[in-house]
Amino acid sequence: AALYINFLFSPEGQEIMRRNAHPLTIPVVVDRPENLPYALQGLLNIE
């Protein structure tokens, strides 16, 4: 699942989603970033 989510947020995945009327929310917002799998933490803008 993490590979799929990372693909969706890649430039190619974003373009596919945009073309199909499903733009993604960027930056990614989560309520409990500590629960996000390590493989997806790169999607967050944590300062």
Short mmCIF file of the C-alpha atoms (twelve columns), coordinates in Angstrom:
data_MODEL
# 
_entry.id   MODEL 
# 
loop_
_atom_site.group_PDB 
_atom_site.id 
_atom_site.type_symbol 
_atom_site.label_atom_id 
_atom_site.label_alt_id 
_atom_site.label_comp_id 
_atom_site.label_asym_id 
_atom_site.label_seq_id 
_atom_site.Cartn_x 
_atom_site.Cartn_y 
_atom_site.Cartn_z 
_atom_site.pdbx_PDB_model_num 
ATOM 1  C CA . ALA A 1  0.000   0.000  0.000   1 
ATOM 2  C CA . ALA A 2  2.855   2.396  0.817   1 
ATOM 3  C CA . LEU A 3  4.329   1.975  -2.671  1 
ATOM 4  C CA . TYR A 4  0.946   2.826  -4.200  1 
ATOM 5  C CA . ILE A 5  0.498   5.944  -2.052  1 
ATOM 6  C CA . ASN A 6  4.044   7.093  -2.839  1 
ATOM 7  C CA . PHE A 7  3.284   6.608  -6.543  1 
ATOM 8  C CA . LEU A 8  0.072   8.646  -6.276  1 
ATOM 9  C CA . PHE A 9  2.027   11.569 -4.824  1 
ATOM 10 C CA . SER A 10 4.807   11.325 -7.402  1 
ATOM 11 C CA . PRO A 11 4.652   13.800 -10.306 1 
ATOM 12 C CA . GLU A 12 3.377   11.040 -12.617 1 
ATOM 13 C CA . GLY A 13 0.712   9.909  -10.157 1 
ATOM 14 C CA . GLN A 14 -0.432  13.477 -9.502  1 
ATOM 15 C CA . GLU A 15 -0.846  14.053 -13.235 1 
ATOM 16 C CA . ILE A 16 -2.910  10.873 -13.603 1 
ATOM 17 C CA . MET A 17 -5.123  11.894 -10.688 1 
ATOM 18 C CA . ARG A 18 -5.502  15.443 -12.036 1 
ATOM 19 C CA . ARG A 19 -6.497  14.167 -15.496 1 
ATOM 20 C CA . ASN A 20 -9.197  12.035 -13.868 1 
ATOM 21 C CA . ALA A 21 -10.620 14.882 -11.754 1 
ATOM 22 C CA . HIS A 22 -9.109  13.645 -8.474  1 
ATOM 23 C CA . PRO A 23 -6.435  16.185 -7.537  1 
ATOM 24 C CA . LEU A 24 -4.478  15.363 -4.398  1 
ATOM 25 C CA . THR A 25 -4.129  17.559 -1.314  1 
ATOM 26 C CA . ILE A 26 -0.590  18.856 -1.164  1 
ATOM 27 C CA . PRO A 27 1.010   19.292 1.256   1 
ATOM 28 C CA . VAL A 28 -0.171  16.095 2.896   1 
ATOM 29 C CA . VAL A 29 -1.996  16.769 6.181   1 
ATOM 30 C CA . VAL A 30 -2.436  14.114 8.858   1 
ATOM 31 C CA . ASP A 31 -3.683  14.381 12.426  1 
ATOM 32 C CA . ARG A 32 -1.211  11.897 13.948  1 
ATOM 33 C CA . PRO A 33 2.026   11.861 11.963  1 
ATOM 34 C CA . GLU A 34 3.618   9.509  14.492  1 
ATOM 35 C CA . ASN A 35 1.215   6.792  13.291  1 
ATOM 36 C CA . LEU A 36 2.133   7.191  9.629   1 
ATOM 37 C CA . PRO A 37 4.220   4.275  8.331   1 
ATOM 38 C CA . TYR A 38 7.890   5.152  7.956   1 
ATOM 39 C CA . ALA A 39 7.656   4.504  4.202   1 
ATOM 40 C CA . LEU A 40 5.163   7.399  3.887   1 
ATOM 41 C CA . GLN A 41 6.737   9.932  6.242   1 
ATOM 42 C CA . GLY A 42 8.644   11.496 3.347   1 
ATOM 43 C CA . LEU A 43 5.324   12.889 2.084   1 
ATOM 44 C CA . LEU A 44 5.027   15.171 5.116   1 
ATOM 45 C CA . ASN A 45 6.500   18.629 5.574   1 
ATOM 46 C CA . ILE A 46 7.561   18.334 9.203   1 
ATOM 47 C CA . GLU A 47 9.782   21.143 10.440  1 
# 
